[in-house]
Amino acid sequence: MRRFGTVGVAGVLLVGLTGCSSGSITFEGSFKPTTHAAATSSAGSGLTPSVRRALPKIEAFVEHERGLKFKHPVKVKLLGPKAFVKLLDKDNKPPSRSSINKQESVFASLGLVSPGVDLYKAFKAASDESTIGFYKFTNKRLYVKGKRATPGVRAVMSHELTHALTDQRFGLRRPELSKDNQERQAAFTALSEGDAERTRMAYESQVLTPAQRQIAEQQEAGAGGAPPGVPQVVLELIGFPYEIGPRFVDELVADGGINALNRAYRHPPVSSEQLLNPRAYLDHDKPKHVAAPPADHRRLNHGDLGVIGLLLMFEHGGVPSSTAFSALRSWGGDQFASWQAGKRRWCLRDTVVMDDASAMGAFRSALSQWISRRGGKAKIEKTAENKTTFVTCS
């Protein structure tokens, strides 16, 4: 659970930090699914319960809140901070220089980072600092940073146990989502994290006392401090699923109850537009097909920036948030191609399609504002009734 909650520009850069067990372990055990309803916390006396004692009650709350039962036991480990980060890093091999160049070509071309920023290092530093719990798909274990079941640890466990439950019921590991449309994986991540955050927030409000909630918030905020030197956009991207996911999930539940949320795992959202505007998801408004534009030199990267990528581009480029949101309200789809234009210089060409001519007019107006602030580094290249292609360089 990463608290300053996308990972990647609309999924372009995905940093998956997982690992195997290592380090000094304070607890390892398993529990069996229980049949009793949501339980209240026993920590009102001021004593911090052991994880072994707290676990069945948290698991019961998760089952009650989600209306689902665990199929089999889930193993949980609590680790000290050093061991926790070591576990995160153990199996995460640094990407190749060419892979980093691909991502840098996108971020730098959009003006989101300065050329030369080590994006992998920045994402890793931010994730190491902000992650206070995670569920690992490969071994089906839950890992939490901490030594006892403090209010913050219990809240995190409710979040991660929701992942374990939905993984058992629906399957969360879906690498095929990122093959064709890079926003699909980001959208599914936001669905999953929004679901788990919904449970955590319910746990904190229904189970923890006001004093315990304050402790939990302090522990969560302390774990999510921004490391020095990490670009702001990295923090925003990491935080995206945790900020927008709960709102999306709340809209689903309000529209169709918990069954609508369960159906979303079988038919997940496919774009950041659907996340930001749940009505687009409910109305089955899917992105239009857009042909990838050509690159001026050997293509390094390609994909879709999506609404979230274009929003970040606008907002970091000085376009007011209200203008940016209005300009992208009727986004239809986009595709980009990036290339290296010189030493430490990158360029990107993006073709954007809107739903109608009026929406395209609003988009071009915001795009023109953004270009005017780019100091000659960007231009509109082609226009049509519902389509615009622009080029931008670092």
N, C-alpha and C positions, 0 to 999 in steps of 0.2 A: 504494500500500500504506500504510494508515494504522495505526500501531502501537499506539495505546492503545484499540485496539479494544475500537446499531444506528443505523442512521441514521434518526431519527424515533422517536416512541413507536410501536413495532411497525410502523413504516413510515409513520406519520402525517406526519412531517416528513422529507422527503428533500432533502438538500443535495448536488446533483451538481456537483462542481467540475471542469470540463473546459475546454480551451482549444485555441488554435492555436499554432503555433510562434512564438516570439519570444525576444528577449533574446540574450545572448552564448552561442553554442553551441560547446562544446568538441569535439563529435564528432557526425557524422551519417553513417550508413552502413547497409548492409543485408547480410544474410547469406542464403545458400541453405540449405534443410534438408539436413542431413548424414545419412549412413546408419550411422556408427559408433556404438558403444555408449557408455554413460556414461563420461566422461573424468575424470581426476583433475586437481586444480588444479596449476598450474605456479608458484604463488606461495610455495612452501616455501623458496625462497632468500632471502626477505625483500624482494624487489623487487615493486613493484606493477605488474602488467601493464597494458597499454593495453586499453581496451574492445574495440578491434578484435581483439586477440589473445585476450581472454578469452571473447568472445561465442560462438564456435562450440562451445567446450567446455561452456558453460552450456546452450546450446541442445540439445546432444547429451544432457546429463544430463536435461533436462526431457522430451525425447522418450522416453528410457529409463524414467524414473520413471513417466510417464503411459501408456506403452505405445501412444503415438500419434505420428504424423509430421506435421510442418508441411506445409501445402499450398503455401505460397508464402513468400517472404522477409518478414521483419519489420524495419522501420526503427526504429532506436534513437537517441535523443538524450540526451546528458548536459548538464545545465544547472547554472550556479551558483545559489546560493540565491535571489537576487533575481529572476533570470530565471525560475527555476522557479515561484516564487509568482506572478509576473506572468502566466505562461502559465496557471496555474490560474484566475486571476481574469479573464482577458481576455474570455472569452465568457460569463461568469457574471453576468448582470444581477440586481441586487437585486430580490427579490419586491416586489409592491405592498403598501401598508399594509394593505389588506383581507386579503391572503393571510397576512401576518404575524399579523394579529388572529385568524385562524382557528386558527393553531397555538398562539398564546398562550392562547386560550380553553381548549385542552385541557391544556397544561402547567400553567397557573396554577390551573385548577379542581381538578386532581389534587394540588395542593400541591407540585409538582415544582420550580417556580420562582416567584419573587415577581412579581406583576403589574408590568409595565413593563420587564422584562428583554428586551433586544433579542435574540431567539433567532437570527435570521439572522446577526447580528454574532458571536454566541457560537459558532455552528457554523462559521462561516467562519474565525474566529481559530483555533479548535482544529484544523480541517482543514488550514489553511495551515501550521501548526506541525508537525503530526504526519505529514503526507504526505511520503514520501521517494521515491515512485515511483508511476506510474500508467500504465495502458494506455487509450488513447483510442479509443473505438469508431468514431467517425466517420472518422478518417483511418488507423486501424489502426496507430498508432505507439505506441512505448513511450518514456516519459520518466522519467528518473532524476535525482535531485538529487545532484550530485557532479561531480568533474572527472577522476577516474581510477577504475579498477576495483579499489577497495579491497575488503577482505572483506565489509564491509557492503553496498557497492554490488553486488557479485556476488550476494550472497544476495537482495537486492531484485530483481535482474534475473531470478533463477530464479523468483521469485513472479510477476512481471509477464509473463514469457514463458509461464508456465502459462496466464495469462489469454488471451494472444494465441493460443496453441495451441487452447484450448477454444473460443474465439470462432470460429476457423476451422472447427472441427469441429462445433460445436453451436449457435453463435450466442448471444452474451451480452446483446445489447441487446433487451430484451423489455418495452417500455413498457405493453403490454396487461395485464401482470400486476397493475398497480396500479389498474386501472379499477374493479373491483367489490370485491375483497377486498384491503385495504391491506397485509395481512400477507404476501401472496403475493410481492411484490417484495422485502420484507425477507428472506423465507425463501430466495428464489433468490440474493440477494446473499450470504447466509451460506454457501450451498452453494458458490458460486464462490470466495469468499474462503477458505473452509475447504480447498478443493482446492488453491488456490495456496499457502496456508500449509503444507499438508502437504508440497508439493514443496520449499518453502524450508527447512523443518526437516530434511528428508532431505538436502538439499544441504549444509547446515551440518554435519550429523553425519557425512556420508559423504565429503565433499570437503575441507572446511576442516580445518586442523590445530587442536588445542586453542587455540593462541595466536591463530590467525586467528578462531576462533569468539568468543573473548573480545573481540577488536577489533570484530567484527561486532555483537555484543550492545551494546557501548558506543556504536557509531555509531547503532544503531537506537534505543536508549534516549535518546540525546541529541536525536534528531529528534522524539521523542514527548513532550517535556516539556509540561506543561500550561500554557497561557498564563494570566496572572493575570486574575481576574475571570470566568473561564468556569465556569458551574455544573457541579457534579460529575455531574449527570445527563446533561449533554451529552457528557462524556467517556465515560460508560458506554454511551450509545447509539451513539456512533461506534465504540466498541470491540466492540460485541456480535457482529458477524459474524466478527471475528478471534478472539474467545474461544470462542464456541460452535460456529462453523463447522468447525474442525478435529476436534472431538470427534464431531460428526455424521458427517463424512466417514470418520473412522476406524472408526466403527460400521458404515457401509455396506461398506467394504472388508473388514472382519473377517467380515461376514455373507456377502458374495457376490463378493469380489475386486474387481479394478479394473473389471470389466464392470458391477458394481452401481453404481459411481460414475458410469460413463458413462451408464447408463440413467437415473440421477437427473436428468441434464440434459434428457432427453426427458420425464420424468415427475417434475418437481421437487417438493420439499416445499411445503406450502401454508400453514403456520402456524408460529408460534414454539413451539407445543406439540410439533410433530413434530421441531423442532430440538433442543429440550431433552430429548425422549423419543423417540429414533430408532425405538423399537419401535412407536410410534404411526404413524410413516411406513411402516415395513415391513408393518404390519398394515392399512394403508390406512384408518386412523382419521382421517377428515376432519372439519373443524368443522361443527357443525349450523347450519342456517339460523336466524337470529334477526332478527325484524323490528326496524327502527330505532325507538326510542322517540320520543315527541314532544318538541319544545322549547317552553319557556314563552314565548319570544319568537322573533323571526326566527332561524332556524337558521343558525349560522355554519359548523359543521363536523359531520361524521358519519363513522362508520367503525367499525373494531374495534380495541380496545385490545390484545387478545390476551393470551397468558400473560405475555409480557415486559412489556407496559405495566402490567398489574395487579401483577406482581411489583415493578416499580419503585415503583408507587403504595404498596404495602404497606411495602416496605423503607424508603423515604424517609419514610414516615409512622410509623415506630417499631415495626412488626411484625417480630419476629425472622425471619431468613431461613428457618430450618427450618420455622417455622409457615407462612410464605408459600408455600414450595414444596409443603408437604403440602396446603395449602388449594386449590392450583391443579393438583394432580396429575391430576384427572379433569375439567379444563375442557372444556366442550363447544362453546362459542362465545359471542360477545357482540357487541353493537352499541351505540354511543353517539350522542348528539346534544348539541351545545354551543350556547350563546347568550350574549349580553351582557346582564347583569342591572343594570348601572349604570355610572357612570364608573369605569374601571379595575377592574370587577368582572365575573367570568365564572362561568358555571355549566355543569355537564355532567350529563346523565342517562345511565346505562349499564344495559343489561339483560344479565345474565349467565346462561347456561344451563350446567348441569353434567350429567355422564353419568348420575347417579342421585341419589336422595334423600340417601344417606349422604354423598356428595361435596358436595352442596349444604349439608349441615349443617356440614361442615368449612370451607367457604368463608364461610358466614355468620358463623361464630365468628371467623375472621380479619378479616372485614369489620367486625364489631362492635368488635374491638380497634382497628382503624384509625380508625373513626368516633369512638371515645371520645377519641382524641388530636387530633381536628380542631377542637376548641373550638366545637362547635355549627355548623360549616360543612358538615356532611354528615349524611345520614340514610338509612336503609332505607325505601323508599317502598312497594314491593309485594313480596310473596313468594308462591310457589307451590311445589309439590313439588320441581321441578327448576329453578326459575327465580327470580331475584331482581333487582329494579330498585332502584338507589340513586341519590341526587342528591348532588352535591358542588359547592361554590362556592369561589372564591378569597377 
